[in-house]
Amino acid sequence: MAGGGPNIDYNSFRYNHTHRPRFDGDRFFNSFRYNSWSWTNPIRPSVRQWRPATMWVYRPIVTVNISRYSSYPTIAGVLGLRWGTSFGNALNYLYYNGYYIDGFENSIVYLTDVELLDYDWDDVMLQFDGNNNLDYVEFAYWTPSYDTSRFFGLYNYLCSIYGSPVSFTNSMYSWYGGDGIGYVNLGYQNGGDVFYTVLAFGV
């Protein structure tokens, strides 16, 4: 798109193949059987004690002219997947690129042990819209005590790329990509017994 900044997410936020996720001899649980022609049978993700029970989905509202963001990088996708990728194609991509798929149900794909922006993330959830197209990806990392070091490291990085946040709602800071293509959410959430750093990308 004319005037848009470079698209850094499709490659820079892509899986780093020098870092391999935990396979335990297989990328799936033993009860899982990959069906090469269909992903129609839901596979409930494993029980993980501190996996976030909800996704913090929030699309920011820009109150100023979107043209001010034209020089920023666009956010056309994440992990090598572009927004709008179909559910089946996304699962095929994740499977063949070595991601640890922990299950999928209710239009959400669950991954574990993913590296992004030089951080390891315990849980990653990919959300698909009513047409089964990718529209939101959330990364979550928990600590047993209050520790905002990861949050502020990411906050400073995002400000250096996208400028000041466009909004702050429900403990989530938000930035828009260039020309308003895609957005980033970053928050620090109190989960009761643990604390979460949440990084999310959407369209």
C-alpha positions in Angstrom: 0.0 0.0 0.0 1.3 3.4 -1.0 2.9 5.3 1.9 3.1 2.2 4.2 6.2 1.4 6.1 8.1 -1.9 5.7 6.4 -5.1 6.8 8.6 -6.4 9.6 6.3 -8.9 11.1 6.0 -11.5 8.4 9.7 -12.3 8.6 11.1 -10.7 11.7 8.3 -12.2 13.9 8.6 -15.6 12.1 9.6 -18.7 13.9 13.4 -18.9 14.6 14.4 -22.3 13.3 17.7 -22.1 15.4 15.4 -22.5 18.4 13.5 -25.8 18.6 10.5 -26.1 20.8 10.1 -29.0 23.3 9.0 -32.1 21.3 9.3 -34.9 23.9 9.8 -37.2 21.0 6.7 -36.0 19.2 5.1 -32.7 18.5 1.8 -34.0 19.7 0.5 -36.1 22.6 0.5 -39.8 21.9 -3.3 -39.8 21.6 -3.2 -37.4 18.8 -3.3 -38.7 15.2 -2.5 -36.2 12.5 -5.1 -36.4 9.7 -3.3 -35.1 6.6 -6.5 -34.3 4.7 -8.6 -32.7 7.5 -8.4 -30.9 10.8 -12.1 -31.2 11.5 -11.9 -33.2 14.7 -11.2 -30.9 17.7 -8.3 -31.9 20.0 -8.7 -30.5 23.5 -5.4 -28.9 24.7 -3.6 -30.5 27.6 -4.3 -29.2 31.1 -1.7 -26.7 32.0 -2.0 -25.2 35.5 -1.3 -21.6 34.5 -2.5 -21.5 31.0 -4.6 -18.2 30.7 -8.3 -19.0 31.0 -9.2 -16.2 28.6 -7.8 -14.2 25.8 -7.4 -10.5 26.3 -8.8 -9.3 23.0 -9.0 -5.6 22.5 -8.9 -3.7 19.2 -7.7 -0.1 19.8 -9.7 2.9 18.4 -7.6 5.6 16.9 -9.0 9.1 17.6 -6.6 10.9 15.2 -5.8 10.7 11.5 -4.5 7.3 10.7 -2.0 8.9 8.2 0.3 9.8 11.1 1.2 6.0 11.2 2.1 5.7 7.5 5.8 5.6 8.2 5.6 2.7 10.8 6.0 -0.9 9.8 2.7 -2.7 8.9 1.6 -5.7 10.9 0.3 -8.1 8.3 0.5 -11.2 10.4 2.7 -13.1 12.9 4.7 -16.3 13.1 4.9 -16.4 9.3 1.1 -16.5 9.0 -0.8 -13.6 7.4 -4.1 -12.4 8.7 -6.9 -14.1 7.0 -5.1 -17.5 6.7 -7.7 -20.3 6.9 -7.8 -22.6 9.9 -6.7 -25.6 8.0 -3.9 -23.9 6.2 -2.6 -22.4 9.4 -2.5 -25.8 11.1 -0.7 -27.3 8.2 1.9 -24.5 8.3 2.4 -24.8 12.0 2.7 -28.6 11.8 5.2 -28.6 9.0 7.3 -25.8 10.5 7.8 -27.6 13.8 5.6 -25.8 16.2 4.3 -27.7 19.2 0.6 -27.8 18.7 -1.0 -28.5 22.0 -4.6 -28.8 20.8 -7.3 -26.9 19.0 -11.0 -26.3 19.7 -13.6 -23.5 19.5 -11.7 -21.6 16.8 -8.5 -21.4 18.9 -5.2 -23.2 18.2 -3.0 -23.7 21.2 0.8 -23.7 21.0 3.5 -24.1 23.7 7.1 -23.1 24.0 7.4 -20.5 21.2 10.1 -17.9 20.8 9.3 -14.4 19.7 11.3 -11.2 20.0 14.0 -13.0 21.9 11.7 -14.2 24.5 10.3 -17.7 25.2 6.5 -17.8 25.6 4.8 -20.6 27.6 1.5 -20.4 25.8 0.4 -19.0 22.5 -3.2 -18.9 21.3 -4.3 -18.3 17.7 -7.9 -17.1 17.3 -9.9 -17.5 14.1 -13.0 -15.5 13.2 -16.5 -16.7 12.3 -15.2 -17.5 8.8 -12.3 -19.6 10.2 -9.7 -17.0 9.2 -6.8 -15.9 11.5 -7.5 -12.6 13.1 -5.7 -12.6 16.5 -2.6 -14.2 18.1 -1.8 -13.9 21.8 1.4 -14.7 23.6 1.4 -15.2 27.4 4.1 -15.7 30.0 3.5 -16.1 33.7 5.6 -15.6 36.8 4.7 -16.6 40.4 5.6 -13.1 41.7 5.3 -9.5 40.5 8.0 -9.1 37.8 7.5 -6.5 35.0 11.0 -6.8 33.5 9.7 -8.5 30.3 6.8 -6.2 30.1 8.9 -3.0 30.1 11.5 -4.5 27.8 8.7 -5.1 25.2 7.1 -1.8 26.0 10.3 0.1 25.2 10.8 -2.0 22.1 7.3 -1.3 20.7 7.6 2.4 21.5 10.9 2.5 19.5 9.1 0.9 16.5 5.6 2.4 16.7 5.9 5.5 18.8 3.7 6.2 21.8 0.7 3.8 22.4 -2.6 5.0 20.8 -4.7 3.8 23.8 -4.6 2.2 27.2 -7.7 0.1 28.1 -8.2 -2.8 30.5 -4.5 -2.8 31.4 -3.6 -3.2 27.8 -1.4 -0.7 25.8 -2.1 -0.6 22.1 -0.2 0.4 18.9 -1.3 0.5 15.3 0.8 -0.7 12.5 1.7 1.5 9.5 -1.4 2.7 7.6 -3.5 1.1 10.3 -2.6 -2.4 9.1 -2.7 -4.6 12.1 -2.2 -3.7 15.8 -0.2 -4.8 18.8 -1.5 -5.1 22.4 0.8 -5.4 25.4 -0.4 -5.8 29.0 0.5 -6.9 32.5 -2.3 -8.9 34.1 -2.9 -10.1 37.6 -4.1 -13.6 37.3 -4.8 -14.1 41.0 -2.1 -16.6 41.9 0.3 -15.6 39.1 1.1 -12.6 37.0 0.9 -12.5 33.2 2.8 -10.6 30.5 0.6 -10.6 27.5 1.6 -9.7 24.0 -0.9 -9.9 21.2 -1.2 -9.1 17.5 -4.5 -8.6 15.5 -6.1 -7.1 12.5 
